[in-house]
Amino acid sequence: MLEDRVLYYYRNDYNCVQCMLMGARDEYGLPIECCCVDMCAGVYNGLGVESICSIVVGGVMVISLYFKNENTIKHKRMEFINNIYEKFNTINCGKMPKQNGCDNIVYEGAKILRIVIESG
């Protein structure tokens, strides 16, 4: 499942955006090259200032690549963001509930992404 792959990468020294991209690449066969993953090396910890959670950023990037129709992308993007907000009461990195790091946020964020993608 997507969330297991994403958590695996997160626990193996990839940041939030990178693990979302790599997990989605593996799970859905998306054409995400290593240079794309490398470009996201500095995109974590709410862009370094604890603003928008990088799981949200990575999820929106995956949605943008997975779906081809602009209206579908807009709808799925908002569905994903709203579901993250509903789960954590924020999309702000600095306000996320971080018990023992971000493992739970990464796992649940990837699970939400999987549900949004697989619901068509």
C-alpha positions in Angstrom: 0.0 0.0 0.0 1.1 3.6 -0.7 1.3 4.5 3.0 3.7 1.6 3.8 6.0 2.6 0.9 5.9 6.2 1.9 6.7 5.5 5.5 9.5 3.1 4.4 11.2 6.0 2.5 10.6 8.4 5.3 12.3 6.1 7.8 15.2 5.7 5.4 16.3 9.4 5.4 14.0 10.9 2.8 12.0 14.0 3.7 8.3 14.4 3.6 8.0 15.5 -0.1 10.6 13.0 -1.3 8.9 10.0 0.4 5.5 10.9 -1.0 7.0 11.2 -4.5 9.0 7.9 -4.3 6.1 6.0 -2.7 3.7 7.1 -5.4 6.3 6.3 -8.1 6.6 2.8 -6.8 2.9 2.3 -6.1 1.4 3.8 -9.2 4.3 3.7 -11.7 4.5 7.4 -12.0 7.4 8.8 -14.2 9.2 10.5 -11.3 12.9 10.6 -12.0 15.7 10.8 -9.3 16.4 14.4 -10.2 12.8 15.4 -9.4 13.2 13.7 -6.0 16.6 15.5 -5.5 15.0 18.9 -6.3 12.8 18.4 -3.2 15.7 18.0 -0.8 15.1 21.4 0.7 11.3 21.1 0.8 10.6 19.9 4.4 9.7 21.3 7.8 7.0 23.5 6.3 9.5 24.9 3.7 11.9 25.4 6.6 9.7 27.8 8.5 7.0 25.4 9.7 4.4 26.8 7.3 2.4 24.4 5.0 3.1 20.8 5.9 5.4 19.2 3.3 3.2 16.1 3.2 0.5 18.4 1.8 3.0 19.7 -0.8 4.1 16.2 -1.8 0.5 15.0 -2.0 -0.5 17.9 -4.3 2.5 17.2 -6.5 1.5 13.5 -6.8 -2.1 14.4 -7.6 -0.9 16.9 -10.2 1.1 14.1 -12.0 -1.4 11.3 -11.5 -4.5 13.1 -12.9 -4.4 14.7 -16.3 -7.5 16.8 -16.3 -7.2 20.3 -14.8 -10.6 20.3 -13.2 -10.0 16.8 -11.7 -6.7 18.0 -10.3 -8.3 21.0 -8.7 -11.1 18.9 -7.2 -8.7 16.1 -5.9 -6.2 18.7 -4.6 -9.0 20.3 -2.5 -10.3 16.9 -1.4 -6.8 15.9 -0.2 -6.1 19.2 1.6 -9.5 19.2 3.2 -9.1 15.6 4.4 -5.6 16.4 5.8 -7.2 19.4 7.7 -10.0 17.2 8.9 -7.6 14.6 10.3 -5.1 17.0 11.9 -7.1 20.2 12.4 -4.3 22.0 10.5 -2.2 21.9 7.3 0.5 23.9 9.0 3.7 21.9 9.9 4.3 23.9 13.1 0.9 22.9 14.4 0.9 19.3 13.4 0.7 16.7 16.3 4.2 15.3 16.4 4.3 12.5 18.8 7.7 10.7 18.3 8.4 12.7 15.2 6.3 12.8 12.1 5.8 9.1 11.4 2.1 9.2 12.0 1.6 12.4 9.9 3.5 10.8 7.0 1.6 7.5 7.3 -1.8 9.1 7.6 -1.1 11.7 4.9 -0.1 9.0 2.5 -3.2 7.0 3.4 -5.4 10.0 2.7 -3.6 10.5 -0.6 -4.2 6.8 -1.5 -7.9 7.1 -0.8 -8.2 10.3 -2.8 -6.4 8.8 -5.8 -8.1 5.4 -5.7 -11.6 7.0 -5.4 -11.2 8.1 -9.0 
